[in-house]
Amino acid sequence: MDGLRAVAVLGVVLCHAAKYTMDFHQGWTYHALAEGAHGVDLFFVISGFCLAYPVLRRVADARATSFDVVQFFSRRIVRIVPTYWIAFGVVLAAALLVRRLGGDVPWPTIRIPSAAAGVGQLFFVHGGFDLVGSFWTLAVEVRWYLAFPLLLWLYIRSPLGVYAAGFASLAVYWLAGVHVWDFATLPGFLLGIVAADLTIREHAVRRYALPLFALSVPVSLWLEPHGHLDYALQNQLWWQVSAFLLVLGATVAGPVRALVSNAAVAFIGTAAYSIYLFSDPIEAWYGHYGGASTIACAAAGVLIGVLAWLLVERYFTAPANRDRLVAPLRRAGEAVARWLRLPAALRMRRPLPASVT
């Protein structure tokens, strides 16, 4: 999964580099790099896979397991929030300093928000590109985290319920015209859960996933509206299906799995979160102040992300530091659960086959 994260983040970095250093009309090169935006779809599928796999593995081994909801949310907070807040503060401080010195800020990628918008973004309740464009996905993911325990419980009880949720989400977005990112992208997250289950069960369909992925890419390209470059909404189901097939196919031994398991590729994937947070601002500054090399722009984004991982994110992911930070959050979460009379854990149990019951 780290190698697949590298594929996703490098696609996004190259898309941003093309946006900041190339002209819209520069032919197939620009359009090919712009397709890297669909690395976001791959991120969403990977997220669903990684969150669901450990729980589904335990259910497969013992038919039932206890899912510690408080522990889950406590660990998600430590994993996501501190690095994000530091990235937010660094980019905002840089923008304010440049503005104070009389320079230009590369709007709209970087904005100096109002106090209310800034606080909203810090707590994932913003609805737009308040500071840095790539930050929008975090608010969507956090809302998925809130629903994840119930979605996983539903999938274990009845996979059809989750399939129905995915179709309902698309219906709300496409038919009801509620153009909210959550509805457009939730199917990708749910497909990640499905991919985890198929992998654990070693389903035969995995053998056909990569050939189907190879077919799905040109189909996805063909289905895109002509000249469509508004990738920010990530509202194309066929690209989410392509990402699902890639993730599923990469779990089968073969050249693709070997490639994404390469140590250098996996290292980039390990730093993918920091690269995702810090690369877009750096690339925007590079292009705004006259940088013209797409490769140099992308390299700068990756390098600053890796540096941020070394100096910031790695501290919060080190097991000892992570556990020390999770402990007080867990105690607070348990207190809140008792006060609200909510269970601190969910019983995840797969129903017995009808012939047994």
N, C-alpha and C positions, 0 to 999 in steps of 0.2 A: 504493500500500500504506500510506503514511502516513495518508491520509484514512480508510482502512478501520480502521487502528489507532485513530484518533480515535473512530469509531463504537463500536468494541469497548470502549475505556476509558471513554467517557461512559456506556455502558450499565451497566458495572460500578459506576461512581461513583453513578449514580442508584439502582441496586439497594441499595447500602450506605446511601445517604441515607434511602431509604424504611425500611430495617431499623432505623435508629437514631432516626428521628423520627416514624414512623407506627405505628399499631396494626395488628396482623395482620388485624383484622376490618374495616378501613376500605375494604372493597369493591374495585371494579375498579381504582381508582387505585393502591392498594398493589400489587395483583397485576400490573398493567401495568408498574410500575416494577421490581418484583421480577424480571420476565422479563429485565431488563438483565443478570442474572447470566450469561446465555448469551453475553454478550460474551467470556467466557472461551473458549467454543468457537470463536468467530471468531478470537481470538488464536492458538489452536492451529493452525487452518488457515493463517493468515497466516504463522506461523512456518515450517511445512513448505514453503510457497510460496517464501518469501524465501531460505531456505537452499538449496533445490533449483534455483531458476531459473538462477543464473549457471552452474552446472555443466551443466545440461541444455541451456543455450544453446550452450555450447562444444561439447558432443557433437553437437547438431543441426548446427552449422556444419562440424565436422571429423570427425564420427562417433566420435571418440575424444578423450580428454583425460586429463591427470594430475591427480588430486585430492590435494592436499597435506594429509594428515591432521593432521600436526603443526601446520601453519599454521592450519588450521581450528580446532583445539582452543585454540591460543594466542589467537586472536582472540576466540573465544567467552568465554574466561576474562576477558579485558580488558573485553569488552562487558557482561558480566553481573555479575561478582563485586565489583569495587570499589564501585559504586553501591549494590549490595545490602548489603554489609558496613557501609557508612556509614548506610544506612537502619536496619539492624538496631541499630547502636550508638546512634543518635539516639533511637529509640523505647524501647530498653531503658533508656537514661540518664534519659529523661523519666519512665518508669514508676517507676524506683527513686527519683527525686527526689520525685515525688508521694507515694509510699509513705512516704518518710522524713519528709515534712512532715505526715503523718497523713491524706492524702487517699485517695480510692478510685481503683483502676485499673479501667477498663471491661472487666472479664472477661466472656466468654471471648475477646473480640477481641484484647485485649492481655494477655499473661501474662508473669510474671517466671519464666523457666525455671530448672531446676536447671543446674548447670555442665555436666553431661554432655549435657543436652538442648540447651543453648545452643550448645555446640561442634558437636553433631550438625547443628543447623540451619545453622550457618555453612558447613558442608561438605556440605549438601544430602543428608544421610542420615537426616533426621528423618522420622517417619511421621505427624505430626499437626500441629495448630495450636499450636505451641509458643510463639509470641510474637504474631504478627499473622496473621490468617486468610488474607489474600491472598498471603502468602509461600509457601503450599503449592504453588503452580503451578511455582515455580522448581525445586524438587527434581525434579518430574516432567519438566520440560523438559531439565534437565541429564542425566537418564537417557536421554532421547531423543537428545540430542547424542552420547552415547556410542555409540548404535546407528546414528546417521544415516549415516555413511559406508558401512556394510554394507547398510543399507536402500536407499540410493540406488544403490549398485552392483547390488543385486538388481533394482531397478526398471528400470535401464537394460538389464540382461541379459534380464529377463523380467518385465514388469509383473504377470503373473498371480501371481508369487511374492509381491509386495507385497500384492495383493488377498487372497491366502490368509493372509498375516500379519495383516491387519486382521480378517478373519473369525475367525481363531484367537484373537486378542486378545479379541474380543467373546464367543466361546465360553467362554474361561477366566473372564471376568467374570460372564456371565449363567448359564451352564450348570454350570460347576464351582464357582460361588459364591465365587471368589477376588476379593473386593471391594477391589481395589487400584486406586487412581486411574489408574495407568499403563495398565492394560488397558482401562479404561473410555474413556479419552481418546485413546489411540494412533490409532484410526481417523481422527480429525480431522486429526492431524498428517500421516498418510499421504495423506489427501484433498488436503492442501495441495500435496504433491508431484505428485499427479495433475493438479491445477489448473495448476501451472506448466508441465507437459508439454503439456497441451491448449492453453494460451495460446501457447507457442512454436510449436506446429504449426498455430496458427490454425484449430483444429478447428471445424467448423460447429456443433457442439453449443453453443458459447458464445452463439450468437444466441438460444437458448431458455432460457438459464440464469436470467435475471431473471424472465421469466414463471413458470418453474418455482419460483423462490424465492418469488414472491408466493403461489403455491399451497401451498408447503411450510410457510409460517408458520402458517396456520390449522390445517393438518393436525398440525403439531408441538404446537400448543396443545391440540388435541383429544386427542392421544395422551398428554398428560401425565396422570398419576394425579390424580384429583379432589382438589383441596385440597393438592396436592403442592407444598411450598415448600423442600424440602431440595435446593437447587441445588448445594451444595458439591461433590458427587461428579461433577457434570457427566456423568452416565451415560446420556444420552439420545441415541442415534445419530441420530435424526431431526433434532435441532438441529444436529448436526455436518454433516449433509447440507445443511441450510439455509444454514449458514455457507459451505460449499463452493460452493453455487450463487451466493451473493452475491459471493464473491471472483471466481469465474469470470465472472459477468456484468459486474462492474465493470471488467474488462479490455477490454470492447468499448466503442467510442465511443458516447456517448449521455448523457442527463441524469444518470444515476447516476455515471458516470465523471467528468462535469464537476463534480458536487457534491463528490465525495471528493477531487478534484484542486484544489479551492478552497484558496487560500493559507492562510486562517485555519484551515480544517479540517485541512489538512496539518500546520500548526504544532502543533496539539494532538496529532496523531499522532506528531510528532517527539518530543514530551515524554511520550509515553504510558507508557514504562517508569517514569519517575520519578513520574508521576501514580499509576500502579498501586501503586508501593511506598509512597508517602507519604500518599495520600488516605485510605485506610481507617483508619489510626490517628487522623488529624485528625477524620474524621467520627465515629468512635467517641467521642472525647473530647467533641465538640460535643453529641452526643445524651446522653451520660452526665451532663453537667452542665446539662441542662435545655433545650438548644436544641430548638426545635419547628419551625423552618422547613426544609422539605425542600430547597427551592431554595438557601437560604443554606448548608445543610450540604454540598450537592453543589458549590456554588461555592467553598467553603472548601477542599474536597478538590482541585479542579482547580487553584486558585491556589497552594496549597502545593506541588503536584506540579510546576507550571511553574517555581516559584521553585527547587525542588530541581534541576530540569534546568539552570537558568541557573547555579547555584552549584556543582553537583556533577557531574552526568552529562555535561554538555557538555565538561568538561575531558577526560574519558576517551574521548569520541567524536571529538574533534578529530584529524584525520589525523596530525599530527606527534606529538602526545602518544601516540596509540594505537600508532603504529609503534614509538616508543621503548620502550613497555611490552611490546609483543609480542616484540621481538627477543630479550631474555634468556629468555623463556618458550619461544620456538622453539628456542633452543640447548639448553636443558635437555630439552625434549621429544625432540629428535634424539638426545641422549645416551642417554636412557632407551630409545628405540626401538632403538638399536644394542646396548645391553646386553641387551635382551630378544629381539634378533634379529627384530624386527618391521619391516615396510616403513614408511618414512616417508610414502609416497604410494601411492595405489591407481590402477590403470589403469582408467578408465571407458571402456568401448567397447561401442557398440551392435552386436549381431550383424548380419551381412549378411543380406538376404532369402534365403529358401530357394532361389529361382530362380537367385540369383547363386552361392551356395555349392554 
